[in-house]
Amino acid sequence: MTKSGFFSSFDDVWMLDGVRTPMVDYCGALGHISPTDLGIKVGREVLARNGVPGEHIGSVVTGNMAPGDFDQFFLPRHIGLYSGVPVEVPAIMAQRICGTGFELFRQAGEHIQGGACEAALVVGTESMTRNPIAAFDHRTGFKLGAPVGFKDYMWEALKDPAAGINMIQTAENLAKKYGISREDVDAFASSSFAKAVAAQEAGFHAGEIVPVVTEKFELAGYKARGIRLQGKVTEVSADTHARISPVEVLAKLKPVYEGGVQTGGNSSALVDAAAACVVVSGKYAKAQGKQPVARVVAAAAVGVPPEIMGIGPAPAIRLLLERTGLKLDDIGRFEINEAQGAQTLAVGRELGMDLSRLNVNGGAIALGHPLAATGVRLTITLAREMVRSNIRYGISSACVGGGQGIALLIENPLAV
């Protein structure tokens, strides 16, 4: 039995339909847009799409990792206000690195179960492009001849100073531990790309995407803000990274580390995106005539050694199953963030997972990993896939830099 970590269960917490922006490659068409404005975009859309008035929201729970603007401190508050949530309603920003999006659902569930509100707005947003070039040691001035300490915030954040290694190296450690070959990882990545392209062509992903256009966000009595697309771009409506990637093409890419298994082609893509969902009580859903897409059953978070942080989803999922009395075979679909190919395969091998149930519409290798938005996106995708395939239970999960894992169990109320 899993002896560490924490577990949250919910009796009457539900997801309404969720939305997201397209996931657009680093330095692409969304690269100049503040994560706050991406968050406002999906916040407004998810309320409109579900017919939920802003005044019904009692809590705004947001996530963002890298500061993408000088006003990041105000990100949760501005997302709430410009999405139409009343000024009296508080907002918070949570952070669990790559697991942030799942943490938002967990905290929203706690707010609802604890009676703080009947409906919460959940928004995860990230601009990988706008990660700053930063310096933290120049506030007291520059010494004559001393080197200027500006560094790439995103690149430095990939390194765990406690373990003395970066995230790719943690995946290489798992590849060695679980006997995962370069061929295994490339085959997994190629499959992720193929599934993502198939889902795009079938129109599945389009069902959760809100196109991004130039628009103004008005707030009575306050300064307007908004989104302005650049150049001749008038609309951004589709994910940009997914493409057919045969194994033989991926095999030609040079590994990040000599003799290693991870390359730029079998690791998660850098993208900009935001995702949002409305989480409500059953009482609210019934009173307002809303049909939830899923029940939020439980969440679990655990710690693992930093040098193998990528294995985190395995013990988190085990804890969920142990505490809910379910078995692995009861879970019809899994959405596990593909931080690195070897990392995801290691989780599958540790659990003895049927990989045909995993990331059936493509994963982060093909679609991208916008940090704080990822957990929200994965859970939205999972809920929609469960409805489409008449699946009762699904789990979304991710590893977390520094050595953690988090997982969320949801149930399809319409499954027969």
Order of alpha helices (4+ residues) and beta strands (2+ residues): beta-beta-beta-beta-alpha-beta-alpha-beta-alpha-beta-beta-beta-alpha-beta-beta-alpha-alpha-beta-beta-beta-beta-alpha-beta-alpha-beta-alpha-beta-alpha-alpha-alpha-beta-beta
